[in-house]
């Protein structure tokens, strides 16, 4: 019973196009959401986050959207670049807890 | 050095061996974590330390024994492991502390462990 699901194990996108990575969660107590990026042989690095009081947060080419009623968040990357090729993890936490619950990750490949 | 450093990067051990994983953070953080990433599974939290005190043990088997001598160093002592313990072990740190936790974790590169 995964609380955080990333249903697409992989995604291929052409350079310059938009990449959309999706994440669904089941726990209504989650109120803070993060995306991490992981390159091979490296640890995950924080990318962008959003709290439940917002529905959108933007940072350069990266935008995270939150739909609380649907318990769904997505990460948009536009324009996608080959250097964005990595595994992207969605993570959620709830009510001041330090515990992050991660999804399994989506491997993004941006094709030049 | 900056960030979170883990050693060794790779480790192969037999089921009867005893080994230790080391993590060091140079970020001035107060909280440190051990995560496990098995193939095709999400990252799983194992242990959390805040100000050197263990605040979380996610039902981890006793063959994994953490040690946090100070806020900058974290160890994971391994003994009599099983082949299913083969995984990537990631150390992370965050602000932590009395003022409240930060969910923004800084991860090391991990130790890829293989148990034969």
Interface residues (C-beta under 8 A of the other chain):
Chain A: X2 X4 X32 X34 X36 X41 X42 X43 X44 X45 X46 X49 X89 X91 X93 X96 X97 X98 X99 X100 X101 X102 X103 X104 X105
Chain B: X4 X6 X9 X31 X40 X41 X42 X43 X45 X48 X50 X55 X56 X90 X92 X94 X96 X100 X101 X102 X103 X104 X105 X106 X107 X108 X109 X110
